[in-house]
Amino acid sequence: MTGAEAIADTLSRSHVELMTAVPGHGATQTYTAWQVERETAPPFSFHEEGAVGMAHGAALLGHRAAVLMKAHGFLKAANAVADSLAAGTTAGLLYVVFHDPTGTHSDSILEIEGAARELGVPTHRPDAPEERSVLLHALEHSEEQGLPHLVVLPADGVEADAPARALGLAPPTGTYERDVARQVCCPPLAEYQHAVFEARAEGRNPDAVERPPLPTVPDDLPDAYRSMAERYRPLMAALAERPRIVATGDTSVSTMFAFPPVSVIDLCTYMGGSLPLALGALAVGEQPAWAVTGDFGFVSAGHLGLLEARQRDLPLNVLLLENGRAQATGGQPVSEDAVDTVLAGYVEHTRVLETPKDGAACREALDWAAARDDLAILRARYR
């Protein structure tokens, strides 16, 4: 048994349901060993931010997950990692980073442990004989704290011989409960979520942190957001009528509909993270799942999730709200051409909703998306 096979076997025996990986020395060998044991070999991801978002989505819903990547990839995913700390997790979530100390397989030599600790990620760097037991320890503590954990392993160790030892954990016992105060990352909740994170990291009871009142939308929103939220309300209300396991959002005005009275968004992390979060749910069999995104977040990062949906053949429903601007950051313009360019390869999966203020039209368009058994993208025009 190789080191890569030993790591994959330990995580499999520990009921890790979703593993994602981006190619790189160490991650490649370990994920390949993971693929061999699956009935259908899951594909590699193209970007670490999406890989982290998917794993986090699964873990929030109570399914153990892990991400395999190199140190440079961990930095690429730092936004998603930071928000996974803010939103926490339900089941164990591991970031397994393979360190290349000589730079033989990398563009440069990068020590990741300091950066990870500055972010606040609980970090483990075991010696070779302890790698598998530390993976188990990290998973257990991830679930105890409600936080993701990082395990740094030597990349060259994946090709060395490893003793055949059957190690694993019992299945997780935590179950998902909708809690937008903790699981929807957005400015009104940022201070509360940071206080909860600090309590978890320090071993204090996070339930002792005083909860903030949830705003009423759109009445309690700032003037700059309220008018756009009013325009979104018919479509968000129609989405709330549909059965769902989860609806995910981006850090945008539409995510404010996590709050009453509509209460339709369940999870939110980084801008562009709605698609990976929902895909993580789908990848572990939790459906239907809806991803709600704005055009800026979608063009900047969210569209990476479309590749994951296609190559994994997951029935993701995407609600793309096109208002032609980055409303949450000051109204910077987003051209229709930019959206068209990104969606050029997904025309057969796309429908345009020209009248998103019409409740009946919204319900009919949502029916179209829900009836498909593959990727469905609904473009709601607010330009």
N, C-alpha and C positions, 0 to 999 in steps of 0.2 A: 504494500500500500504506500502510495506517495503522500507527501504532506498535503497536497491539494485534495486528494481523495479522502484523507482523514478529516480535513476541515469540512468538506461537503457532507461526509457521512455523519459527523457530529451534529451539524445543523439540521440535517434531515431527521435524525433520530430525536432531535429536540423539537420536532413539530414546527419547524420554520416552513410556512406554507408558500411564501413568496420571496424569491431571491431575484434581485436585479444586479446587473453588472455592466460595466463599460470595459472594453478590451484594454489590457495592459498587463505587463509581466506580473504574475502572481494571481491577479484577478482572472485572467484568461484561463489558466490551467484549472483553477478551482471551480470556475463556472462551467467549464467543459465537463469536469467530473460530476457536477450537479446535473447537467443536462442528460448525461448518460443514464441516470437513474429515473428520469421522468418519462412518462408514456409519450408525451409530446414535448420535444426539446424547446424550452422557451428561448427566444432570441436575445442577443445582446442588445443593450440600449446604446443610443448614439451620444447621449449627453448625461452627465452625472446629475444635473439638477432634476431632470425628469425621472431618473432612476431613483433618486431619493424621495421625490414627491410620490411616486407610485408605492414604494415600500411604506412610507408614512401613512398613506391612505389606508392600506391594508391593516397596519398595526393599530391605527385609531379605531378601526372597526373590530378589533379583538383578535387579529390573526398575526402570529409572529412573522417577522420579515427581516431581511438582511440585504445590505448593498455591498457589493465588492467593487473596489476602485483603487486607483493609485493616489498618492499624496496630492499631485497636481489636480486630479479630478475632485478631490475633497474640497479644495479651494474654489473650484468652479461651481460646486454645489453649496457654497457657504450660505447663500440666502435661504435656500430650502432647509439647510441644517439648522440655522438660527431660528427659523419659524417652527421647526419641529420641537425645539426646546420650549418655545413660547406656548405652543398648543399642547405639548405633552403627547403621551401615547397610552394606549390601553394594554396591548400585548407587547412583548419584548421587541425592540427594534435595535439592530446592530448596524453600525457602519464599520466595515472591515477594510482597512487601508493597508496595502502592501507597500512596504518601504524599500526603496532602491538606493542603498547608501553610497554606491559608487557611481550612480548615474549611467550605468551601462545600458539600461533600457529606457532612459528618460531624456528629456531635453535639458534637464539640469538636476542637480542634487537638491532635494527639498526635505527639510525636517518639519513634519506636520504637527508633532505633539504640542509644541508651544502654542501654535495658532489655535488648535482645538481647545486647549485648556482656557485660552483667553475668551473664546466663544462661550465657554461654560459647559462643554461636552464632557461628561465623565469618561475618562480615558484609561485604557489598560495597554501595557506594553510588555507582554510576557516573554520569558525565555522559551526557547524551542520546546523543551520537554513539557512545558505547562500550557501550551497554546490551546489545546482542546478543553482542558479544565477551565481555563480563563474564559473561553467562549461561553461555557455554561454559566459561569459566575456572572458574566456581563449580562446575559439574557435574564437571569434571575433578578439581578439588581435593577435592570431596566424596568421590569414589571413592578418591582417594589416601589421604585421612585416615580414611575410614570414618566420616565425620560429616556430618550435614545442614548446608547452608549457606543463609544468608539474603541475598537481593538486594532492596534497597530502590529502588523506581523512582517517578518522579513520576507521579501519577495522570493529570494533564492531558496527558501525553505520548502516551497511547494514542490520542488523536484527531488528533494531528499527522501530517503526511505523513512517511513513512520511505522511504529508498531501498530498492529491491528488490535485496537481496543474499542469495544462497543460502549460508547458514552452517549448519554442523552438525557433530556428532561421530560417530565410528564407534560401533557398538554396544558396550555394556559387556561386559567379559570376566569379571568376578567371578561366582562361583556360590555359592549358599547352602549353608552347612554348619551343621548343628545344633550350637549351642554355648550351652548354657543358662547357663554361668558368665557369659557376656557378654550374652546376649539375654533373660534372665528377670530383670526388675527386682524385687527383693525384699530385705528387710533383711539376710539372711545374706550377700548378695553386693554390697551397696551400696558398701562401701569398695573392694573390688576393681574394680568397674565405674567408680568415680570415678577411681581411679588409671589405668585404661586410657584413660578420657576425657582426662585430663591429658596422658598420653603422646601420644595422637593429636593433641591441640591444639597441643602444643609440638614436634611433629615427631620425637618419639622413637619407638622401636620398642615398640608395645604388647605384643608377645609376650615382651618382657623382664620384664613385670610378673608377679610370682610368683602362680600360680593358687592359690586356696583349695581345700581339700578340700570335696567336695559332701556334704551331710548325707544320711543314710539316713532315709527317711520311712516310717512315723511315728516310729521309735525316737528319732531325734535332735531332734525338735521340742520346744519348751517345753511344760510341762504344760498350759498354757492352750489349746494347739492340738492336742495329741496325741489327745485323746479324740474331737474332731470329725474329725480325719484318719482315725481308725480307722473311723468311720462312713462316710466317703466312699470308703474303699478298694475295696469291691466294684464300685462304679460306675466308678471311675477305672481299675481293672484291666480291666474289660470294655471301656472305651473304648480302652485300650492295645492290645487285640486287633484293633481295626478298622484297615483301611488308611486312611492319611491323608497329605496333603501337609504339613499343619500343624495343630496344636491350640494355641489361644491362651488365655491366662488373664488374670485380674485380680490386683491385689495383695491376695490373700486366701489363706486356708488351703488351698483346693483347688489353688492354683498350686504348692504345695510338692510336688505329684506330678510336677513336672518332674524331680525327683531320683530316684535309684534307690531301690528296685528297679523301681518302676512306670514312671518316665521317660516320661510321656505328654504333658505340657505342653511346648511348644517355644519359645514367645515370650510375653513379658508386659511390659506397660508400666504405664500409669496405671490407677487404679481405674475400671472401666467401659470400659477400652480393648480388651477381648478381642474384642468384636464388630467394631469398625472394623479392627483388625489382620487378622482373618480375612476381612473383606470386601475388604480390599486385595489379599489373595492371590487371592480369587475373581475380582476385577475384571480381573486379568491372566491368568486362565485356569488358576490353580493350584488344583486341587480333588481330593479333598474337603478341606474346611476345617471345623474345629469350634471354636466359641467356648465356653469354660467360664467361668461367672460366678456370683457369689453374689447373693443377693437385694438386699443393700444396694447393691453396686456397680451392679447392673442398674437399680434404681430411680433411683439418683442420676444416672447418666450413660449406662450401657450401652444403655438402651432407645432412645437416639437412633440407634443402629445399625440398629434394626428398620426405621426409615423409609428408610435407605439401601438395605437389602436389598430392600424392597418396590419402591421407585421404580426401582432398577437391575435388578430381577428376577434376583437372585442366590440360588443354592441354599444359603443359610447354615444350618448346623446349630448350634443354641444349646442348651447344657446348663446349665440354671438350677438351682442348688443352693439350695433354700429351707430355711434353718434358723431363720428368724425373728429373726436378729440380725446385727449387724456384728461378726463374731467377731474379725477382725483388729485392731479398734480399741477393744476393751473390752466388746463384747457389747451395744451399744445396740440396742433393739428395732426390728424391721421388721415392720409389720403385714401380714397376709395381704391385707387390703383394698387396701393400697398396690400390691402386686404385681398383684392382680386389676384394679385401675383402669388400670395401665399396659398390661396385656395385653388389655384389653377389645376393642380393634380387631383382635386377632390370634387370635381364638378358633379359627378354622378351621385355623390353623397350629400349634395347641398340643395337647399331650397331657400328662397327669399320670402320673407314676410314683410310686405309693403305697408300694412296697416296694423302696427303693433298696439295701437290705442283701442282697437276694436276687439272686445273680449271674445266674441264668437269666432273671429278670424284667428285669434291667438289659440283658442282651444282646438280648432281644426288643424292648425299647423303643428301643434304639439302632438296631436293624434298621429299625424304623418310620421313624425320622428319616432314616437313610441312603437309604432307598428313595424318598423324596420328591424331586421335581425342583424344589422351590421352598423357601421359608423353612420351617424345622421347629424348633419350640421344645419341648423336653422339660423339664417341671417335676418335679424330683426332690424329694419332700417329706421333710424331716428335722425338721419341727416337733414 
